[in-house]
Structures are given as C-alpha cells and as structure tokens.
Amino acid sequence: MEIWEAAYIAGIIDGEGSISLTKMHEHEHRRPCISIASTDKELLIYIQSLSGGTINNKKNYNPDKHKDSFTLNIKNKGAVISLLGFISPYLRVDKKRERALWILKKYEEVTPRNGKYNLESLEKKLSFEEAFFRI
C-alpha cells in the first residue's frame, strides 16, 4: 500500500468508519474489526482491493428518499492488524487513532495463538477489552 493510499483510507475511516472489537460467534472473544459505511460502492470496492473484507448491502426501507447504502467489513485479524499498521499514523480522530494504537500494541499480547485461555490470560484479555471500550 502506498503512503497516499494509507492516508486516504485513514481519512475515510475518520469520517465514515469505525474501529472496534466484535464477536463473530456467541462463545468467542472479541476480535478487531474495521467497518466503513458508504453510498458509494465503488469507493468500498477500491478499499476492499487494498485491504480485503466483504461488502454488504444495507436494507433500504425508503428507496424514493434514500440512496442504496453499503458496508465494508474487515474482520480477518491479519487484514485488520495490517491495515491499522498502515493507516494509524494518518488517523486524525483521537478516539479512532487511540483505538488503532491500542489494538496494535496489545491485541497480540493478550490473544493466545491457539485461542485457549487460562485464568490469567483470560483476565488480561477481558481487561484489554474493557480498556478498549473506555477509549
């Protein structure tokens, strides 16, 4: 990814995106996720070509008054971590920059590769999540 592309995507996320932790399945722990909503599907396809993810259509309950809307969701851990590494220097919204940096700094540290937690590691994971949502 070129520097200008990282800066551009950071601007899109600052304006229309979110950086969060989400559960994919009920009994899993949260994992990093980046979402971007837009009525411009071409923009989302471009970002998807650089970062991965899936584009979903949002239900339009009143097509006479509203444009169709789409959401790009990036949930693959490697793709999210990689993208955050590229864009974090260019994020301008404090909350989003702090969340990106928190994930980059702590997520791997509190997440065992095999997904199995002992009491101590589970405590660290939950503490990480609580601190994240206080940002």
Backbone bond lengths (Angstrom), bond angles and torsions (degrees), N, CA, C in turn:
res aa  C-N    CA-C-N  psi(-1)  N-CA   C-N-CA  omega(-1)  CA-C   N-CA-C  phi
1 M - - - 1.449 - - 1.529 108.55 -
2 E 1.304 115.33 132.81 1.461 120.98 178.28 1.531 109.90 -74.55
3 I 1.322 116.81 156.52 1.464 121.32 -179.97 1.527 110.57 -58.80
4 W 1.342 116.10 -43.51 1.462 118.54 -178.34 1.524 111.42 -64.95
5 E 1.343 117.54 -32.02 1.463 120.54 178.02 1.535 110.30 -69.18
6 A 1.330 116.20 -41.21 1.467 120.06 177.98 1.524 110.37 -62.10
7 A 1.318 116.46 -43.41 1.468 120.45 179.36 1.529 110.50 -64.99
8 Y 1.322 117.21 -40.37 1.462 121.76 179.55 1.537 110.54 -63.36
9 I 1.323 116.46 -47.82 1.469 120.70 179.97 1.525 110.21 -63.79
10 A 1.325 117.38 -38.42 1.469 120.46 177.00 1.520 109.87 -59.39
11 G 1.318 117.14 -41.78 1.470 120.57 178.12 1.514 112.19 -63.55
12 I 1.322 116.56 -40.32 1.470 120.27 177.69 1.526 109.84 -63.94
13 I 1.333 116.92 -43.99 1.467 120.25 179.64 1.522 110.30 -66.69
14 D 1.326 117.80 -40.42 1.468 119.94 175.80 1.526 111.23 -55.45
15 G 1.331 116.56 -40.14 1.459 120.20 -175.45 1.511 115.08 -88.50
16 E 1.313 118.03 -43.37 1.466 121.19 -170.33 1.522 113.84 -125.66
17 G 1.319 117.67 5.49 1.455 119.68 -173.69 1.509 114.15 -114.77
18 S 1.324 113.88 177.47 1.460 120.41 174.57 1.522 109.03 -142.77
19 I 1.311 114.52 148.63 1.461 122.66 174.45 1.513 105.21 -119.10
20 S 1.324 117.03 119.15 1.445 119.29 -173.99 1.519 111.30 -146.20
21 L 1.325 115.25 -179.93 1.452 123.60 170.16 1.515 106.18 -115.69
22 T 1.310 117.27 131.72 1.458 120.23 -176.34 1.514 110.37 -137.63
23 K 1.323 115.88 156.27 1.458 121.76 175.41 1.517 108.64 -95.86
24 M 1.314 116.07 131.85 1.460 120.33 175.75 1.540 109.53 -83.94
25 H 1.334 115.46 -36.03 1.462 121.77 -179.18 1.525 108.48 -133.42
26 E 1.308 116.71 156.59 1.460 121.88 -171.91 1.533 113.29 -56.72
27 H 1.309 118.24 -41.28 1.467 120.87 -173.21 1.526 113.14 -98.02
28 E 1.321 117.67 16.06 1.461 121.68 178.09 1.519 110.43 -98.59
29 H 1.316 113.85 163.63 1.461 119.45 171.51 1.520 108.19 -85.60
30 R 1.306 115.19 164.89 1.455 120.04 -177.47 1.524 110.60 -71.85
31 R 1.337 114.21 148.27 1.458 121.16 175.92 1.520 108.76 -130.45
32 P 1.336 117.74 158.60 1.466 120.43 -177.92 1.529 111.98 -64.57
33 C 1.317 114.88 145.91 1.460 121.97 -179.92 1.526 108.81 -147.51
34 I 1.315 115.64 140.13 1.462 121.58 172.44 1.517 106.85 -119.90
35 S 1.331 116.43 130.49 1.465 121.88 177.99 1.518 109.00 -127.05
36 I 1.337 114.81 141.45 1.460 121.05 176.55 1.522 107.40 -134.28
37 A 1.322 116.50 125.33 1.460 121.97 178.14 1.520 109.02 -104.12
38 S 1.337 115.96 142.04 1.456 120.01 179.72 1.520 110.13 -163.43
39 T 1.331 115.44 154.77 1.461 120.34 170.72 1.527 110.11 -90.32
40 D 1.321 116.80 -5.18 1.463 122.39 -179.24 1.533 109.62 -101.69
41 K 1.325 116.11 94.14 1.464 120.17 -177.18 1.521 111.53 -64.01
42 E 1.331 117.22 -32.83 1.466 120.97 179.53 1.529 111.05 -59.16
43 L 1.329 116.84 -40.64 1.463 121.43 177.18 1.520 110.41 -61.00
44 L 1.323 117.27 -46.39 1.457 121.00 -178.79 1.521 111.87 -65.92
45 I 1.326 116.91 -36.32 1.472 120.44 177.01 1.525 109.77 -64.03
46 Y 1.327 116.98 -40.25 1.470 121.06 177.75 1.535 110.67 -62.07
47 I 1.325 117.19 -48.13 1.471 120.27 -179.99 1.523 110.09 -64.80
48 Q 1.324 117.18 -39.05 1.459 121.66 177.59 1.530 110.90 -60.66
49 S 1.326 117.35 -36.86 1.469 120.21 179.82 1.529 111.82 -65.31
50 L 1.321 116.99 -24.35 1.464 121.34 179.29 1.526 112.87 -94.20
51 S 1.324 117.09 -24.97 1.460 119.04 -169.66 1.522 115.20 -126.25
52 G 1.316 118.03 -14.78 1.453 120.12 -174.19 1.515 110.43 88.57
53 G 1.312 115.48 -165.08 1.457 120.80 179.67 1.516 111.89 100.32
54 T 1.323 114.91 -179.70 1.453 121.24 179.35 1.519 109.79 -126.81
55 I 1.318 115.33 146.94 1.464 121.43 178.47 1.523 108.01 -106.92
56 N 1.330 114.95 127.67 1.461 121.13 178.79 1.520 109.76 -116.39
57 N 1.332 115.61 145.12 1.463 121.12 173.23 1.520 108.62 -80.31
58 K 1.310 116.37 138.76 1.462 120.07 173.58 1.521 107.73 -95.78
59 K 1.307 116.60 144.26 1.470 121.39 -179.11 1.521 109.98 -66.49
60 N 1.322 115.85 126.63 1.462 122.07 177.28 1.525 108.11 -102.42
61 Y 1.331 115.95 105.36 1.466 120.54 -176.39 1.520 112.92 -81.50
62 N 1.332 117.20 -13.44 1.457 120.10 -178.61 1.528 109.51 -143.17
63 P 1.340 117.97 74.78 1.459 121.26 -175.57 1.537 114.55 -63.17
64 D 1.332 116.93 -18.79 1.463 119.41 177.92 1.527 111.41 -71.70
65 K 1.319 116.89 -26.27 1.460 120.78 -176.82 1.521 114.15 -112.10
66 H 1.336 117.85 -18.24 1.465 120.74 -174.59 1.516 111.33 -127.50
67 K 1.327 115.44 146.08 1.461 121.18 173.94 1.523 109.56 -75.46
68 D 1.314 115.79 158.11 1.454 119.62 171.57 1.521 108.10 -64.82
69 S 1.321 116.21 146.78 1.455 121.30 -176.38 1.526 109.20 -129.90
70 F 1.333 115.51 152.34 1.455 122.24 -175.27 1.527 109.23 -136.43
71 T 1.322 115.67 157.65 1.456 121.10 175.97 1.518 109.35 -132.77
72 L 1.325 115.62 129.36 1.464 121.97 171.65 1.521 106.76 -94.75
73 N 1.327 116.62 122.48 1.461 122.19 177.38 1.521 108.96 -114.90
74 I 1.319 115.81 124.26 1.459 121.86 176.43 1.518 105.96 -112.59
75 K 1.338 116.41 109.39 1.458 121.28 -174.42 1.521 113.10 -119.30
76 N 1.319 117.92 -12.28 1.457 120.30 177.26 1.520 108.96 -66.63
77 K 1.333 116.45 123.78 1.460 121.40 -174.21 1.527 111.81 -53.72
78 G 1.322 116.94 -47.96 1.464 120.26 -178.94 1.515 112.38 -62.14
79 A 1.331 116.68 -41.41 1.463 120.78 179.99 1.525 110.99 -66.65
80 V 1.326 116.94 -40.79 1.470 120.63 -179.79 1.523 110.23 -66.14
81 I 1.327 116.87 -48.12 1.470 121.17 -178.83 1.528 109.72 -61.36
82 S 1.315 116.93 -43.41 1.460 121.14 179.49 1.526 111.17 -62.18
83 L 1.328 116.76 -48.34 1.461 120.53 -179.27 1.529 110.90 -62.85
84 L 1.328 117.15 -43.61 1.469 119.69 178.82 1.526 111.06 -61.20
85 G 1.321 116.64 -36.93 1.459 119.73 177.30 1.519 112.50 -61.86
86 F 1.322 116.38 -38.75 1.465 120.49 178.58 1.527 112.81 -72.00
87 I 1.339 116.66 -43.74 1.468 119.56 -169.20 1.525 114.93 -91.83
88 S 1.331 118.37 -20.10 1.469 120.08 -172.50 1.528 114.44 -54.73
89 P 1.349 120.11 -35.94 1.470 117.60 178.69 1.534 113.47 -66.93
90 Y 1.328 117.27 -16.22 1.463 120.97 -173.98 1.529 113.47 -106.71
91 L 1.329 117.24 -5.36 1.462 119.85 177.71 1.525 109.14 -69.14
92 R 1.327 117.88 134.74 1.453 122.48 -177.22 1.522 113.12 -109.29
93 V 1.324 117.57 -22.65 1.458 120.91 177.99 1.528 107.18 -78.75
94 D 1.324 115.49 118.63 1.470 120.68 -172.82 1.519 112.98 -51.86
95 K 1.334 117.25 -48.58 1.465 121.17 -176.68 1.527 110.93 -59.94
96 K 1.308 117.21 -42.87 1.464 120.25 -178.02 1.523 111.10 -71.00
97 R 1.329 117.04 -39.93 1.467 120.15 177.87 1.533 110.33 -64.33
98 E 1.339 117.00 -44.32 1.462 120.67 179.83 1.525 111.55 -64.01
99 R 1.318 116.75 -40.25 1.468 119.75 177.36 1.532 111.09 -64.55
100 A 1.321 116.64 -42.83 1.471 120.32 178.84 1.524 110.20 -61.01
101 L 1.304 117.00 -46.66 1.459 121.11 -178.49 1.525 111.34 -66.53
102 W 1.328 117.91 -36.15 1.463 121.48 178.05 1.525 110.33 -63.57
103 I 1.329 116.65 -44.29 1.469 120.02 177.88 1.524 109.88 -63.29
104 L 1.323 117.42 -46.68 1.464 120.49 -178.78 1.529 111.83 -61.80
105 K 1.315 116.41 -36.43 1.465 120.47 -176.01 1.532 112.67 -80.39
106 K 1.327 117.59 -39.03 1.468 120.13 -167.12 1.526 116.59 -115.34
107 Y 1.324 119.26 -22.31 1.470 119.61 -169.69 1.525 112.19 -59.41
108 E 1.315 117.42 -50.45 1.471 120.64 -178.31 1.529 110.76 -63.01
109 E 1.316 116.63 -33.71 1.466 122.22 -178.43 1.528 112.10 -65.69
110 V 1.323 117.52 -32.98 1.473 121.06 -175.92 1.528 113.19 -104.20
111 T 1.324 117.12 6.27 1.461 120.80 -177.08 1.524 110.05 -121.60
112 P 1.331 117.44 106.82 1.470 119.29 178.75 1.525 111.04 -67.66
113 R 1.309 116.11 145.05 1.467 120.63 -177.61 1.521 112.79 -60.51
114 N 1.343 116.36 -34.38 1.468 118.98 -177.61 1.531 112.39 -87.04
115 G 1.336 117.54 -3.10 1.453 121.20 177.57 1.516 114.81 76.18
116 K 1.341 116.74 6.93 1.467 120.28 -179.41 1.521 109.07 -101.86
117 Y 1.318 115.10 130.86 1.458 121.90 -175.26 1.525 110.36 -113.32
118 N 1.340 115.72 134.40 1.457 118.73 166.75 1.529 106.24 -91.56
119 L 1.308 117.49 -179.45 1.459 120.64 -175.36 1.529 111.70 -59.78
120 E 1.319 117.15 -43.23 1.471 121.16 -178.77 1.527 111.73 -66.66
121 S 1.327 116.65 -45.89 1.464 119.20 -178.38 1.528 111.44 -69.34
122 L 1.324 117.45 -32.90 1.465 121.01 176.97 1.528 110.07 -65.98
123 E 1.311 116.18 -40.86 1.455 120.60 177.56 1.527 111.22 -61.08
124 K 1.335 116.48 -42.39 1.466 120.75 178.13 1.519 110.95 -64.75
125 K 1.327 117.05 -40.83 1.460 121.46 -179.66 1.530 110.62 -63.04
126 L 1.317 116.54 -47.44 1.460 120.29 -179.27 1.525 111.65 -66.29
127 S 1.308 116.59 -35.74 1.463 121.11 176.28 1.530 110.60 -65.40
128 F 1.324 116.27 -41.15 1.470 122.20 175.63 1.529 110.28 -57.75
129 E 1.333 116.92 -47.46 1.458 121.68 -178.97 1.529 111.60 -64.04
130 E 1.324 116.46 -43.97 1.462 120.21 179.17 1.530 111.01 -61.36
131 A 1.326 116.47 -44.33 1.469 120.94 179.39 1.526 110.16 -63.98
132 F 1.327 117.54 -39.18 1.460 122.37 179.13 1.535 110.23 -58.69
133 F 1.321 116.72 -47.71 1.472 120.01 -175.92 1.521 112.88 -76.01
134 R 1.312 117.62 -11.35 1.476 120.08 172.11 1.527 111.18 -80.67
135 I 1.315 117.20 -16.54 1.467 121.09 179.43 1.522 108.49 -71.46
